Amino acid sequence: MPDTHFYRYDDFDRTLLAERVEQFRDQVRRRLSGELTEEQFKPLRLTNGLYLQLHAYMLRIAIPYGTLSTRQLRKLAEIARKYDRGYGHFTTRQNLQLNWIKLEDAPDAVAALAEVDMHAIQTSGNVIRNTTADHFAGAAADEIEDPRIWCEIIRQWSTLHPEFSFLPRKFKIAVTGSPNDRAAVRVHDVGLRLWRNPEGQVGFEVIVGGGLGRTPIIGKTLRAFLPKDELLAYLESVLRVYNRYGRRDNIYKARIKILVHEIGVEKMREEVEAEFASTKDSALRLDPRTIEAIAGQFAAPPLPHRPATVGAVEALKIEDRVFALWLKSNTAPHRMAGYRIVTASLKPAGAPPGDASSAQMEGVADIADAYSWGEVRVSHEQNLVLPHVAVEDLPAVYAALGRLGFAEANVGKITDIIACPGLDYCALANARSIPVAQRISNHFANLARQHDIGDLKVKISGCINACGHHHVGHIGILGVDKNGVELYQISLGGDVDFGHTALGEIIGPAVGADEIVEAVDALVATYLERRGEGERFVDTYRRIGAEPFKERVYAAV
Amino acid sequence: MPLYREGAIVPVANDGLAALPLAEWLQAPTQAVALANTDQLDLLKTHLGRLKLIVLHFPKYTDGRAYSQARLLRGRLGYRGELRAIGQVLRDQLPFLLRCGFDSFESDQPGFGPALARARTLFSVVYQGAEDDRAPAWLLRLRRRDARAAEQIGPLAAE
């Protein structure tokens, strides 16, 4: 089996994880014996990833910076088989959720995770959550620096942080190292964007107070350029200000975005900088040897030279039109010529977005061992990624993914839908999301048509908590409940691309569950009629506005 | 409310220091003050030397503001007297409380004393520095690296 080319746990990491498992085992034992009340137990189980859903407990497993070894992926498959019903659900925050966990099994499940250096620590609760990254990190052609180095540094600093384990509300951090933001850094509590300043130094733009949920807000720049070794001192300052001054009187106003909104970004900056002035010359300044040691573990695999143009691939493109479409939508430029980044679509027509069975997970692991240096990524679009595939191997990878049902040539297209679990699983939801995604997916299943429609992000949430990120969908769909009837509100023009980050605007009254497919169809038809040369759906919308789309939708439904 | 300190698993006798709320205490500073978790700490600065006890409040155990107050008192203002946690104080908070510099606790939770005796050793590894002077993992890694380098250089230097 190939060595991993990302952070490898040492005895310190493993000891802490083992001790955490034993602490959790004791907490569960005390809950089962009645020594702990549910109220007392709740924050404890949440910070171990255990969440109470509609029908059962759900275990949310962290996949730090979305990077998995095949050994880890196989273990996830095994855990899903043993403790769940043989499948898992990849989420928009690089987590894997198992939906049918029994409380008494939870300690054994997290102990099994620890065997492969994985955990469910701080995947729920009012704490610093799993830090997410660009899923193409370390492979993307447009990357300035691998963001995962910094995610790992943040992972260690934030794990069981004694001061920040009872925050006003959850706290999500995302890091990108590319000018093309694939980590949605402007809609996180803190977003970090690595960039090179005019003096040639690489540092962070620190963005604060973004978020979706009930009050969607685009994050604001708190610091335009932060030297890299100051990262933890600065984050600790932001968190301390938030921990002290964030609202705790109303759960819906407790995120840092509300604090920033209420006191203003200037005042927030003043508070954070004052705190930072006293913090920055402390032991929180990162030792260059620590940075170097962690960065070294993320060194790219020693990719041998492989041909950039391969006769057999060119021939197959002509022979098999679907393969040609797949190459276009499901592969992306790699930093090294002769390689591509391959996205395995977890959205075959009509399937629940992000679901994978244990057998499928094992299948992807086999493919990654054979063709992608034993590494797999999880994207916030709920797909899996093979980061280092030689162009020569693309036909074989395509065929192998096809056998798993993961070769749908739809990445970035209308059927590559993000959807939350919705009313089928979630206690908070007002409406179903997955069946809506499935119906849209079936309606637009024709690949040639999807590719003609081009890039179009459809995002569906089953309630205003917005786990399906509907605010930033080119087409956003929000399930609402009106007197017991599930209705769907449509918004247009949302975007998370850097420089274009925008929240979608609602086009009018919500439509019924039986009308939603027709409504989306009307939106697409409007675009196809009105699009200019090279325009994507969202470009046409920006140019002509909502009116033409609106008219067509409400004439249709 | 039973009062605990490390070293004994049963409650200890209260030492009788009466902690006044900040506003009252400012009128006539004594050896003990009780802060709300929204109180500013700057007001204490000039009197820190005379304080023997600062009491911090957890109105609910999920309200974590006093952790920041504790770290600022210990780390920033250099307070060395007793730092007590009161309010809803439960045993599962102890690893965090100890790391933030608390050294006495009011709690009526059964089993609190034995849990306190074990709380410092529940985790033998910590990832970040705090107010308990434990060396975080990154520092231990660097020390180990230096020690290994010294071992390798050692025999050469002897020749």
Interface residues (C-beta under 8 A of the other chain):
Chain A: D10 F12 D13 T15 L16 E19 R20 Q23 Q27 E35 Q40 P43 L44 N126 Q156 W157 T159 L160 H161 P162 E163 F164 S165 F166 L167 R240 N243 R244 R248 S278 S282 A283 L284 D287 R289 T290 A293
Chain B: Y61 T62 D63 G64 R65 Y67 S68 Q69 R71 R76 L90 D92 P95 F96 L97 R99 C100 P110 G111 L122 F123 S124 V125 V126 Y127 Q128 G129 A130 P136 A137 W138 L139 L140 R141 L142 R145
